[in-house]
Amino acid sequence: MSTRKLRQKDGAVYFATFSCHEWVPLFTELQAYDIVYNWMRIAHGMGYRFFGYAIMPNHAHFIIRVPDGGAINTVLGNGKRFMAYELIQRLNTAGRQDLLHRLQAGIRPSDAARGQKHRVFQPSTDLVELFSGKMIEQKLQYIHANPVSKKWRLADDAVEYPYSSFAFYVRGEARGVPLSSYQEFGFLDGKGAPW
């Protein structure tokens, strides 16, 4: 599901995934996890709450609660722009012309007309609204298992993977990232939200 359709619903919880253009592993190539964390802190300061996340080499998953008056499209769109700018700066600093040229080749005429020079992320974001604790738990299990899946094998133990929220749920370690437990918002025992 694309984020192009405005989604503004107070208190809604979403599972969101955004991916780097052509699945280029920008987060690992540039060790850019801090860029994602900085955006999460900004969004948290605006009232958005993160129930879970996993940053993979070329994509990132989040479970986000929207505050009153917030819109998931806005926070994700602004976040992707913020992160794209930072990633391009790091590519320039690192002299990674190979990746810069690859990201430039992804620009569509409509993007160029708006002054965009690089396609850092896929244009749309996968977005699914989560209506119950059970749905949140299912998505948390999925994102926490992602780094240790047969495809990725980024860690031997999911709780030890440093770029996910699994340690928060197992050991209470937020690792400097603003995280909230979904249970704090009324999602208990697989039941729906209190509204």
C-alpha positions in Angstrom: 0.0 0.0 0.0 1.4 3.4 -1.0 1.6 6.4 1.3 0.4 8.7 -1.6 -3.2 8.4 -0.2 -3.5 10.8 2.8 -3.8 8.8 6.0 -4.7 11.0 9.0 -6.3 9.1 11.8 -5.5 10.0 15.4 -4.0 7.1 17.4 -3.7 4.8 14.4 -0.9 2.3 14.5 0.9 1.4 11.3 3.4 -1.1 10.1 5.6 0.8 7.6 8.5 -0.4 5.4 10.5 1.8 3.2 13.3 0.6 0.8 16.3 2.0 -0.8 16.2 2.6 -4.5 17.0 -0.7 -6.4 17.6 -2.3 -3.0 21.1 -0.6 -2.7 22.4 -1.4 0.8 22.9 2.3 1.8 22.4 1.8 5.5 25.3 -0.7 5.7 27.5 0.8 3.0 27.5 4.1 4.9 27.0 2.8 8.5 24.0 5.2 8.5 21.9 3.7 11.2 22.3 7.0 13.2 20.5 8.9 10.4 17.4 6.6 11.0 17.7 7.1 14.7 17.9 10.9 14.4 14.7 10.9 12.3 13.0 8.6 14.9 14.0 11.1 17.6 12.5 14.0 15.6 9.3 12.1 15.0 9.1 11.2 18.7 9.4 14.8 19.6 6.4 15.5 17.4 4.3 12.9 19.3 4.8 9.8 17.1 5.5 6.7 19.1 7.6 3.8 17.8 6.6 0.3 19.1 9.2 -1.5 17.1 11.7 -1.3 14.3 14.4 -3.1 12.3 16.9 -1.5 10.1 18.2 -3.8 7.4 21.0 -3.1 4.9 18.6 -1.7 2.2 15.2 -1.2 3.9 13.7 -0.4 7.3 10.6 -1.6 9.1 8.7 0.4 11.7 5.6 0.1 13.9 4.4 3.7 14.5 1.5 5.2 16.4 0.2 8.5 15.0 -0.5 11.3 17.5 -3.6 13.4 17.5 -3.5 15.7 14.5 -0.7 13.7 12.9 -0.5 12.0 9.5 1.6 8.9 8.8 2.2 10.2 5.2 3.7 13.4 6.5 6.1 11.8 9.0 7.3 9.1 6.6 7.6 11.5 3.6 9.5 14.1 5.7 11.6 11.3 7.2 12.6 9.9 3.9 13.6 13.4 2.6 15.6 14.1 5.7 17.4 10.7 5.5 18.0 11.0 1.7 19.7 14.4 2.2 22.0 13.0 4.8 22.7 9.8 2.8 23.7 11.9 -0.3 26.0 14.0 1.9 27.7 10.9 3.2 28.1 9.5 -0.3 29.7 12.7 -1.5 32.0 12.8 1.5 33.0 9.2 1.0 33.6 9.8 -2.7 31.1 7.0 -3.7 30.5 8.2 -7.2 29.5 4.7 -8.2 26.4 4.9 -5.9 25.7 8.5 -6.6 25.5 7.8 -10.3 23.3 4.8 -9.7 20.9 6.9 -7.6 21.0 9.7 -10.2 20.0 7.2 -12.9 16.8 6.5 -10.9 15.4 10.0 -11.4 12.2 10.3 -13.4 11.5 13.4 -15.5 8.8 14.5 -13.0 11.4 14.2 -10.2 14.0 16.3 -12.1 11.3 18.9 -12.8 11.0 19.4 -9.1 14.7 19.7 -8.7 15.4 16.2 -7.3 18.8 14.9 -8.3 18.9 11.4 -6.7 16.4 8.6 -6.1 17.5 7.4 -2.7 14.3 5.5 -1.7 11.5 3.7 -3.5 8.8 6.3 -4.2 6.2 4.6 -2.1 6.2 3.1 1.4 4.5 -0.2 2.2 1.9 0.7 4.9 -0.5 -1.5 6.8 -2.8 -0.3 9.6 -2.7 -2.5 12.7 -5.9 -2.8 14.6 -5.1 -5.1 17.5 -2.4 -6.2 19.9 -2.3 -9.5 18.0 -1.6 -7.7 14.7 1.2 -5.7 16.4 2.7 -8.8 17.9 2.7 -10.6 14.5 4.5 -7.7 12.9 7.0 -7.4 15.8 7.8 -11.1 15.4 8.3 -10.6 11.7 10.6 -7.6 11.9 12.6 -9.1 14.8 13.1 -12.3 12.9 14.1 -10.5 9.7 17.8 -10.0 10.6 18.3 -13.7 11.5 16.4 -15.1 8.6 18.0 -17.5 6.1 18.1 -14.7 3.5 19.9 -12.2 5.7 21.9 -13.9 8.5 22.9 -10.6 10.0 23.2 -12.0 13.5 23.1 -15.4 15.1 20.7 -14.3 17.8 17.9 -11.8 17.0 18.2 -10.1 20.4 21.9 -9.3 19.7 21.2 -7.6 16.4 22.0 -4.0 17.3 19.6 -2.3 14.8 16.2 -3.6 16.0 13.9 -3.2 18.9 14.0 -6.8 20.0 16.3 -6.2 22.9 13.7 -3.6 24.1 11.1 -6.3 24.4 13.4 -9.0 25.8 15.7 -7.0 28.1 14.2 -3.5 28.3 17.2 -2.0 26.3 16.1 0.9 24.2 19.7 1.4 22.9 19.3 5.2 22.8 16.2 5.0 20.5 12.8 6.4 21.6 10.7 3.3 22.0 7.3 2.7 23.6 5.7 -0.5 24.6 2.5 -1.0 22.6 0.8 -2.3 25.8 1.1 1.3 27.2 -1.6 2.3 24.7 -4.2 -0.3 25.5 -3.1 -3.1 23.2 -3.2 -6.0 25.7 -3.3 -9.8 25.2 -3.8 -9.6 21.5 -6.9 -7.4 21.9 -7.7 -4.3 20.0 -7.0 -0.7 21.1 -9.2 0.9 23.7 -11.1 3.0 21.3 
